Amino acid sequence: AVTTKSKLPIAGTIKIYPNPASESATLEYNLPGVDEVQLTLMGITGQLIKVEIIKGDKGAHTFSTKDMKPGVYQYKVSSSAGNTFGKLIIIR
């Protein structure tokens, strides 16, 4: 299950799965009226791990987690509609 704290409109949806992830994870989103989405992955203490810019207001974007050590990470999904935060667990 994904834990999120959302400031996005109720009409928008964001999911990251699988969680826990091993080799890759997928960001699925539907944010009407948004031009692009930024996915930021951070270590639990806030160190920047990865930033990806995804164009469009809906879709699914799969990203590699192979270079990430097992553990708990924070993610932030940002757009003109607001920000969503959550945790992503990496296992091997």
N, CA, C and O atoms as a DFTB+ gen file, in Angstrom:
368 C
 N C O
     1  1       0.848      -1.189       0.000
     2  2       0.000       0.000       0.000
     3  2       0.882       1.237       0.000
     4  3       1.971       1.233       0.573
     5  1       0.415       2.276      -0.633
     6  2       1.135       3.531      -0.725
     7  2       0.513       4.520       0.249
     8  3      -0.704       4.704       0.275
     9  1       1.355       5.148       1.041
    10  2       0.891       6.177       1.956
    11  2       1.089       7.520       1.274
    12  3       2.204       7.845       0.866
    13  1       0.022       8.308       1.143
    14  2       0.170       9.613       0.510
    15  2      -0.484      10.685       1.365
    16  3      -1.478      10.452       2.051
    17  1       0.112      11.862       1.296
    18  2      -0.492      13.051       1.868
    19  2      -0.669      13.973       0.674
    20  3       0.318      14.394       0.071
    21  1      -1.884      14.289       0.327
    22  2      -2.144      14.955      -0.941
    23  2      -2.691      16.363      -0.749
    24  3      -3.510      16.618       0.133
    25  1      -2.212      17.277      -1.607
    26  2      -2.788      18.608      -1.707
    27  2      -3.397      18.779      -3.093
    28  3      -3.693      19.894      -3.521
    29  1      -3.579      17.660      -3.789
    30  2      -4.097      17.715      -5.150
    31  2      -5.621      17.738      -5.134
    32  3      -6.239      17.296      -4.165
    33  1      -6.223      18.245      -6.190
    34  2      -7.683      18.230      -6.280
    35  2      -8.195      16.793      -6.218
    36  3      -7.507      15.868      -6.650
    37  1      -9.365      16.611      -5.695
    38  2      -9.950      15.272      -5.571
    39  2     -10.067      14.612      -6.942
    40  3     -10.022      13.385      -7.035
    41  1     -10.213      15.389      -7.992
    42  2     -10.351      14.841      -9.344
    43  2      -9.070      14.163      -9.821
    44  3      -9.124      13.323     -10.720
    45  1      -7.913      14.510      -9.237
    46  2      -6.648      13.941      -9.666
    47  2      -6.306      12.687      -8.888
    48  3      -6.649      12.556      -7.713
    49  1      -5.622      11.764      -9.557
    50  2      -5.198      10.544      -8.881
    51  2      -3.728      10.269      -9.173
    52  3      -3.240      10.515     -10.276
    53  1      -3.031       9.751      -8.159
    54  2      -1.626       9.392      -8.279
    55  2      -1.425       8.073      -7.554
    56  3      -1.877       7.900      -6.422
    57  1      -0.734       7.131      -8.223
    58  2      -0.388       5.849      -7.605
    59  2       1.035       5.504      -7.994
    60  3       1.450       5.751      -9.127
    61  1       1.788       4.933      -7.058
    62  2       3.086       4.349      -7.373
    63  2       3.018       2.890      -6.954
    64  3       2.699       2.578      -5.807
    65  1       3.320       2.002      -7.887
    66  2       3.243       0.575      -7.619
    67  2       4.305      -0.165      -8.416
    68  3       4.753       0.387      -9.421
    69  1       4.746      -1.356      -8.058
    70  2       4.415      -2.003      -6.789
    71  2       5.126      -1.284      -5.647
    72  3       6.114      -0.586      -5.870
    73  1       4.641      -1.448      -4.466
    74  2       5.245      -0.852      -3.282
    75  2       5.045      -1.815      -2.128
    76  3       3.960      -1.854      -1.547
    77  1       6.066      -2.598      -1.778
    78  2       7.485      -2.444      -2.088
    79  2       7.830      -2.812      -3.536
    80  3       7.158      -3.626      -4.171
    81  1       8.911      -2.177      -4.038
    82  2       9.392      -2.404      -5.405
    83  2      10.771      -3.054      -5.346
    84  3      11.477      -2.962      -4.342
    85  1      11.136      -3.712      -6.443
    86  2      12.451      -4.350      -6.514
    87  2      13.273      -3.752      -7.656
    88  3      14.213      -2.998      -7.404
    89  1      12.940      -4.072      -8.894
    90  2      13.709      -3.622     -10.058
    91  2      13.201      -2.308     -10.653
    92  3      13.973      -1.516     -11.192
    93  1      11.886      -2.093     -10.543
    94  2      11.287      -0.877     -11.103
    95  2       9.960      -0.604     -10.409
    96  3       9.402      -1.467      -9.731
    97  1       9.474       0.610     -10.592
    98  2       8.163       1.008     -10.073
    99  2       7.492       1.860     -11.143
   100  3       8.155       2.391     -12.033
   101  1       6.191       1.984     -11.049
   102  2       5.417       2.748     -12.026
   103  2       4.628       3.844     -11.326
   104  3       3.930       3.600     -10.342
   105  1       4.754       5.057     -11.854
   106  2       3.925       6.180     -11.422
   107  2       2.754       6.253     -12.386
   108  3       2.942       6.471     -13.583
   109  1       1.561       6.075     -11.873
   110  2       0.345       6.205     -12.676
   111  2      -0.376       7.456     -12.187
   112  3      -0.583       7.633     -10.986
   113  1      -0.756       8.320     -13.121
   114  2      -1.374       9.581     -12.715
   115  2      -2.438      10.019     -13.710
   116  3      -2.398       9.685     -14.894
   117  1      -3.380      10.771     -13.190
   118  2      -4.441      11.375     -13.987
   119  2      -4.739      12.725     -13.349
   120  3      -5.448      12.801     -12.346
   121  1      -4.201      13.781     -13.928
   122  2      -4.311      15.128     -13.385
   123  2      -4.795      16.072     -14.479
   124  3      -3.981      16.760     -15.096
   125  1      -6.084      16.121     -14.729
   126  2      -6.616      16.960     -15.812
   127  2      -6.134      18.405     -15.712
   128  3      -6.162      19.015     -14.643
   129  1      -5.692      18.936     -16.851
   130  2      -5.277      20.331     -16.922
   131  2      -3.821      20.582     -16.582
   132  3      -3.391      21.735     -16.558
   133  1      -3.045      19.529     -16.317
   134  2      -1.633      19.667     -15.960
   135  2      -0.781      19.374     -17.190
   136  3      -1.061      18.418     -17.914
   137  1       0.266      20.186     -17.445
   138  2       1.146      19.986     -18.602
   139  2       2.238      18.961     -18.350
   140  3       2.593      18.191     -19.242
   141  1       2.775      18.951     -17.119
   142  2       3.831      18.010     -16.787
   143  2       3.823      17.700     -15.299
   144  3       3.267      18.441     -14.488
   145  1       4.456      16.583     -14.968
   146  2       4.545      16.112     -13.592
   147  2       6.021      15.887     -13.288
   148  3       6.759      15.378     -14.131
   149  1       6.453      16.263     -12.093
   150  2       7.831      16.003     -11.676
   151  2       7.817      14.986     -10.549
   152  3       7.151      15.182      -9.532
   153  1       8.556      13.900     -10.734
   154  2       8.711      12.870      -9.714
   155  2      10.084      13.050      -9.087
   156  3      11.097      12.995      -9.784
   157  1      10.126      13.265      -7.771
   158  2      11.369      13.413      -7.035
   159  2      11.463      12.296      -6.011
   160  3      10.549      12.109      -5.207
   161  1      12.569      11.548      -6.035
   162  2      12.824      10.501      -5.043
   163  2      13.940      10.965      -4.129
   164  3      14.981      11.435      -4.590
   165  1      13.716      10.831      -2.816
   166  2      14.682      11.271      -1.816
   167  2      14.915      10.162      -0.805
   168  3      14.037       9.338      -0.551
   169  1      16.118      10.157      -0.230
   170  2      16.384       9.268       0.888
   171  2      15.541       9.708       2.079
   172  3      14.979      10.803       2.075
   173  1      15.455       8.872       3.075
   174  2      14.598       9.168       4.218
   175  2      15.052      10.426       4.964
   176  3      14.251      11.053       5.658
   177  1      16.344      10.803       4.826
   178  2      16.828      12.029       5.464
   179  2      16.784      13.224       4.521
   180  3      17.252      14.308       4.870
   181  1      16.219      13.032       3.318
   182  2      16.023      14.148       2.399
   183  2      17.027      14.281       1.273
   184  3      16.877      15.169       0.434
   185  1      18.061      13.422       1.216
   186  2      19.040      13.548       0.130
   187  2      18.384      13.180      -1.205
   188  3      17.633      12.210      -1.304
   189  1      18.687      13.975      -2.216
   190  2      18.099      13.798      -3.542
   191  2      18.672      12.548      -4.205
   192  3      19.890      12.391      -4.288
   193  1      17.798      11.660      -4.676
   194  2      18.201      10.422      -5.341
   195  2      17.963      10.514      -6.843
   196  3      18.831      10.154      -7.637
   197  1      16.783      10.999      -7.230
   198  2      16.404      10.977      -8.649
   199  2      15.294      11.993      -8.884
   200  3      14.416      12.173      -8.039
   201  1      15.338      12.661     -10.046
   202  2      14.270      13.566     -10.476
   203  2      13.915      13.201     -11.909
   204  3      14.796      13.088     -12.762
   205  1      12.639      13.017     -12.174
   206  2      12.178      12.726     -13.532
   207  2      11.020      13.658     -13.872
   208  3      10.110      13.862     -13.069
   209  1      11.073      14.219     -15.077
   210  2      10.010      15.091     -15.585
   211  2       9.204      14.277     -16.588
   212  3       9.758      13.690     -17.517
   213  1       7.893      14.250     -16.389
   214  2       7.010      13.475     -17.253
   215  2       6.000      14.438     -17.875
   216  3       5.313      15.172     -17.165
   217  1       5.915      14.429     -19.192
   218  2       4.994      15.319     -19.916
   219  2       3.596      14.719     -19.964
   220  3       3.437      13.501     -20.045
   221  1       2.594      15.573     -19.914
   222  2       1.209      15.144     -20.070
   223  2       0.450      15.143     -18.761
   224  3       1.044      15.184     -17.684
   225  1      -0.873      15.096     -18.863
   226  2      -1.722      15.163     -17.668
   227  2      -2.204      13.799     -17.186
   228  3      -2.869      13.705     -16.155
   229  1      -1.866      12.725     -17.937
   230  2      -2.214      11.384     -17.470
   231  2      -1.325      10.364     -18.158
   232  3      -0.764      10.610     -19.225
   233  1      -1.215       9.216     -17.513
   234  2      -0.414       8.151     -18.099
   235  2       0.236       7.312     -17.024
   236  3      -0.088       7.417     -15.841
   237  1       1.166       6.471     -17.465
   238  2       1.936       5.613     -16.570
   239  2       3.396       5.724     -16.974
   240  3       3.738       5.574     -18.147
   241  1       4.250       5.987     -16.003
   242  2       5.683       6.155     -16.241
   243  2       6.431       5.165     -15.352
   244  3       6.380       5.260     -14.126
   245  1       7.131       4.209     -15.982
   246  2       7.901       3.226     -15.226
   247  2       9.338       3.712     -15.109
   248  3       9.945       4.136     -16.093
   249  1       9.878       3.647     -13.889
   250  2      11.243       4.086     -13.649
   251  2      12.024       2.980     -12.940
   252  3      11.461       2.192     -12.180
   253  1      13.325       2.937     -13.202
   254  2      14.182       1.906     -12.634
   255  2      14.496       2.214     -11.172
   256  3      14.715       3.365     -10.797
   257  1      14.513       1.171     -10.363
   258  2      14.955       1.300      -8.975
   259  2      16.184       0.423      -8.738
   260  3      16.586       0.221      -7.592
   261  1      16.787      -0.100      -9.814
   262  2      17.936      -1.002      -9.705
   263  2      19.128      -0.352      -9.010
   264  3      19.878      -1.028      -8.306
   265  1      19.307       0.958      -9.202
   266  2      20.459       1.657      -8.620
   267  2      20.196       2.146      -7.199
   268  3      21.047       2.819      -6.617
   269  1      19.044       1.824      -6.635
   270  2      18.695       2.254      -5.281
   271  2      18.896       1.093      -4.300
   272  3      18.486      -0.036      -4.569
   273  1      19.524       1.381      -3.179
   274  2      19.738       0.357      -2.158
   275  2      18.417       0.029      -1.479
   276  3      17.528       0.878      -1.419
   277  1      18.276      -1.199      -0.963
   278  2      17.059      -1.543      -0.222
   279  2      16.858      -0.568       0.943
   280  3      17.811      -0.198       1.629
   281  1      15.615      -0.164       1.152
   282  2      15.306       0.763       2.240
   283  2      14.033       1.525       1.956
   284  3      13.290       1.211       1.025
   285  1      13.796       2.532       2.775
   286  2      12.602       3.371       2.658
   287  2      13.012       4.709       2.056
   288  3      13.970       5.337       2.506
   289  1      12.283       5.132       1.043
   290  2      12.524       6.397       0.358
   291  2      11.261       7.247       0.406
   292  3      10.152       6.731       0.540
   293  1      11.449       8.550       0.295
   294  2      10.322       9.467       0.179
   295  2      10.171       9.836      -1.294
   296  3      11.153       9.912      -2.033
   297  1       8.934      10.061      -1.704
   298  2       8.739      10.604      -3.043
   299  2       7.850      11.822      -2.969
   300  3       7.032      11.973      -2.062
   301  1       8.037      12.702      -3.964
   302  2       7.173      13.870      -4.123
   303  2       6.773      13.922      -5.581
   304  3       7.628      13.876      -6.465
   305  1       5.487      14.017      -5.840
   306  2       4.979      14.205      -7.189
   307  2       4.438      15.633      -7.232
   308  3       3.488      15.969      -6.525
   309  1       5.057      16.473      -8.075
   310  2       4.712      17.890      -8.155
   311  2       4.109      18.214      -9.509
   312  3       4.510      17.667     -10.536
   313  1       3.142      19.112      -9.488
   314  2       2.555      19.626     -10.727
   315  2       1.951      20.982     -10.421
   316  3       1.982      21.450      -9.282
   317  1       1.405      21.604     -11.444
   318  2       0.746      22.896     -11.230
   319  2      -0.497      22.760     -10.353
   320  3      -1.009      23.756      -9.842
   321  1      -0.988      21.515     -10.176
   322  2      -2.161      21.268      -9.332
   323  2      -1.796      21.133      -7.855
   324  3      -2.672      21.201      -6.993
   325  1      -0.500      20.940      -7.556
   326  2      -0.076      20.783      -6.172
   327  2       0.953      19.674      -6.031
   328  3       1.544      19.233      -7.017
   329  1       1.163      19.227      -4.801
   330  2       2.166      18.214      -4.492
   331  2       1.526      17.037      -3.766
   332  3       0.570      17.200      -3.008
   333  1       2.068      15.857      -4.010
   334  2       1.693      14.659      -3.263
   335  2       2.979      14.025      -2.748
   336  3       3.964      13.919      -3.479
   337  1       2.965      13.607      -1.496
   338  2       4.125      12.995      -0.856
   339  2       3.784      11.582      -0.426
   340  3       2.630      11.275      -0.127
   341  1       4.791      10.727      -0.396
   342  2       4.574       9.373       0.092
   343  2       5.890       8.662       0.296
   344  3       6.961       9.251       0.150
   345  1       5.800       7.383       0.639
   346  2       6.986       6.554       0.863
   347  2       7.011       5.422      -0.131
   348  3       5.973       4.855      -0.473
   349  1       8.202       5.095      -0.594
   350  2       8.420       3.974      -1.497
   351  2       9.457       3.072      -0.842
   352  3      10.518       3.542      -0.431
   353  1       9.160       1.794      -0.743
   354  2      10.063       0.826      -0.137
   355  2      10.723       0.016      -1.243
   356  3      10.054      -0.504      -2.136
   357  1      12.064      -0.084      -1.167
   358  2      12.829      -0.866      -2.123
   359  2      13.320      -2.126      -1.434
   360  3      13.914      -2.066      -0.358
   361  1      13.065      -3.282      -2.070
   362  2      13.515      -4.577      -1.550
   363  2      14.318      -5.270      -2.646
   364  3      14.282      -4.857      -3.805
   365  1      15.025      -6.303      -2.284
   366  2      15.744      -7.113      -3.268
   367  2      15.359      -8.566      -3.111
   368  3      15.855      -9.419      -3.848
